[in-house]
């Protein structure tokens, strides 16, 4: 739901909540960002699933409102929200399942 206002704000909001500050500090160093995520329990699987879901989740609110206006009804906006979101969830579940099977084999 963090991405509903604008999809590009998801990771900064996550980082701000981990850092418990009202704003981001100097985050030019990508290693520092990685350390914050790892310290808060992120694994490679978490990062992969976040990337997958970020690519496949619902469009931002502005896009949904535009779809509603152009299509003349709420039905297409709801479909535009649900279809990619369900695809993202299912693909993340499949990715996690494959990851777990591979971990058992290795």
N, C-alpha and C positions, 0 to 999 in steps of 0.2 A: 504494500500500500504506500510505501515511501516514495515510489516513483510516479504516483498519480499526478502530482502537480507538474513535475518535469522529470523525465527518466534519468537525466544526467546528475541529479542530486542525491541519488541513492548511496553511493559509496561515501561521499562527504558526510552525509547524515550518520551513517554507521560509524565512521571514524570519530565524529564529534561525540557520539554517545559513548564510545569506548573511552575517549579521553576525558569525558565528563566536563567539557568546557562549552561555552556558548559559541565558540568559533574555532576554526582551524588555526593552528600555529604554522610556522614555516614548514611546509611539507614538500619542499623541492627534492628532498632525498627519498627516492623510492624504497631504499632499504629501511628507512624509518617507518614508512607505511607498512611494509611487510612485517616488521617487528611488532607493531601495534596489533596487527591482525593475528599473528602467531600467539602473542601473549593473551589474546582473548579466545583462544581455542580453535582458530582456523587451521585447517589441514589443506593439503593439495586437493582433496575431494571437495571440501567446502568451496575453495576458490573456483574449481571447475564448474560446480553446480551453480554458483552465483553468476558466473559468466554465461552459462547456458540459459539460466532463467532471465537474466538481464536482456539477452538477445530475443527471447521468445515470450516475454510477458506482455501484458496489456499496453496499449498506447497511452500517451499522456492525456490529461483531461481536455486539453484544447483540441486534440485530434478527435476524441470521442464526441465532443460537442459539435465539431464540424461535421462528423459523420451523421449525427442526429439531424442537424440542419439540412444537409444535402440530401439525405435519404427521406426526410420528412417524417421520421418516427424514431421511437426509442429501440425498436426491434434490432436494427442493424448495429446500433451502438453497443447493445448488450452482447450481440454476437461477436463484434470486434473486440470486446473485452474478454469474453469467455473463451473463444477459440484459441488464441495464442497463449492465454494463461493456462488452460488445461493442457495444451501441447507442451508448454514449458515444465509443468509439474510432472507430467508423464515421462518426459525425457530425462528429467532429473532423477526420478525414481528408477528408471532403467539404467542410467549411468551409475547410480549408487549400487544397484543390484549387480551389475557387471563388475564394478570395483570390488565388491565384497567377495564375489566368486573368484576373481583373480587373486585376491589376498589369501583366500583359502588354499588355492593351488600353489602359490609361491611359498 
